[in-house]
Amino acid sequence: MLPPGVLYDERLTAPRLWWLIAALSGISLGLILFPLGLMPLLGGLVVGTALGAVAVSAYGSARIRVVADSLVAGNARVPLSALGEAHVLDEEEARAWRTHRADPRAYMLLRGYVPTALRVEVTDPADPTPYLYLSTRRPRALAGALEAARR
């Protein structure tokens, strides 16, 4: 259930395998410190796991929201009046738009583990950003929410 005034909300959480990698980084640091004794081993295990978990959590905390008058994507907040047409990108198109078709001036909320995306044109003449590239697991729902918010 979405809070009042929010038409779309998605958190780009990291894959579960990344949490295993965070735990393995703690084990690795513990093994590196093993020759120094049992306490450094346990300290390395705790600190390494905590640092890995913080890194995975921070990277997977990016959000995309459509609220009443704007699109919030990561650190960017763009008024809906400055946005043009939204283009749903399948896996192949998304790969093209984040590699050889990408414009260096574009705002990209890019997560490599999310295969689909939405490209939203920016129509504000004062903004040099040509488009927003947003990795999203539900590009059609996001495009629909943008259309609904404009009405």
N, C-alpha and C positions, 0 to 999 in steps of 0.2 A: 504494500500500500504506500503510495507516494504522499508526502506532506502536502498541505494545501499550497497552491501556487506553483508547484513543481509538476511539469508535464512529462519529464523524462529524467531518469537518474540511472547512471551506470558507473560502477567502479571497475576499473581495468585491473583486477586482481591478478597476481602472478600465478602461474601454474603450480599445482601441488608438488611436482618434481623439484621445483626450486626450493621448497621448504626442506626437502631431503638433502639438497645440496648445502643448505645453511647448516643443517645438523652435521653433515660430513665435514664441513669446514671447521666446526668445533672439535670434532674428533681428530682431525689433522693437526690442529694447533696443540691439542693435548698430547698427541704422539711426538710432536716436535719437542715439547717441553718434558717429556718422559725421562730423559737422561738426568734431568735436574732434580727429580724426586717425585713423590706422590702428590704433594701439595701443588707444585707447578703444573703437573698433569691435570689435576682437577680444576685449577684456575684457568688453564688454557682451554679446557673443555667448555667451561661455563662462559668465559669471555668470547671465545671463538664462535660458539653457538649463538650467543646474544648478538654479536656484531653481524653475523650472517642473517639472523632473523630481522634485525633492524633494517639492513640493506634491502632484503626482499620485500619487507612491509612498506618501506618508503617508495620503492620503485612501483609497487602494485597499488599505491594509494591514489593514483590519478583518477579523477572523476570527470564525467561528462554530464552536464545538467542543462535542461531547457526549463527556464523559469518564465514568468509572465512576459517579461520584456527583453530577455537576453539569453544568449548561449554561453554557458560557462564550461570551458574545456581546459582542465589543468589550471594554469595560472592566468589564462586569458578569459576576459569577460567582454563579449562582443554584443552590442545591441542588435536586435533582430532587424531593425531598419537598415543596418549596414550589410546585411547578408542577402545574397542572391539565390540562385538555384542550387539545390542539393543534388549531388550525383552519387547514387549507391554504387560502390565498387566491390566486385567479387574478388576472389583470391588473386586471380591473374591480373586484373586491372589495378588492384591495390599494390601489388608488387611493382608494376610499371610506374605508378604514380609516386612511389617512395624511392625509386631508383632513377632510371634514365629519363623519365618524364617530369621529375620533380623540379620545381622552381626554388632556387635558394632563398627567395624572399617569402615563401609560404610559411605559415605557422603549422607545424606538424606535431600533433600529439600522437607520437608513434610508439607502438608497442609491438615488437617483432613476433611475439607469441599470439597475437590476435590477427588472424589472416584476412579479415574483411575490414572495410573502411567506408567512410563517407567523406566526399570532397564537397565543400560548401564554398561557393564563390563569394568574394567580398566585393560589394558594389560601392562602397564609400570612396569617393574620389580623393579624399585627403589621406587615405590609408594606403601605403605602398604594398600591403600584403595582397597578393592576387587571389588566394584561396586558403581555406583551412583544411588540412588533412587530419581526419580524426579516426584513429583505430577504434573500432567498435565491434562488439560481437553481434549487435542487432542494428545494422545500418538502416534497414527499412523502417523500423520503429522510430529511430532517431529522426529520419527524414520526415516521417509522418508527424512527429511531435513538433518539429520546426514549422511545418505547414499549418498545423493546428494553432500554434502560438501566434502566427502571423495574422490569422483570421480573427 
